[in-house]
């Protein structure tokens, strides 16, 4: 199986898990992701600004 096919298979499995996740759980997870991004925004910006 090629790398792209493996990637597609994993993405499909992840989408199915996300689909089965309750909206409350999704909300909690996304809030945590936002917190991490907020905490690391300067580090993220520096990474994008590097040449």
Residue pairs with C-beta under 8 A, 6 or more apart in sequence:
1 9
18 26
21 29
37 44
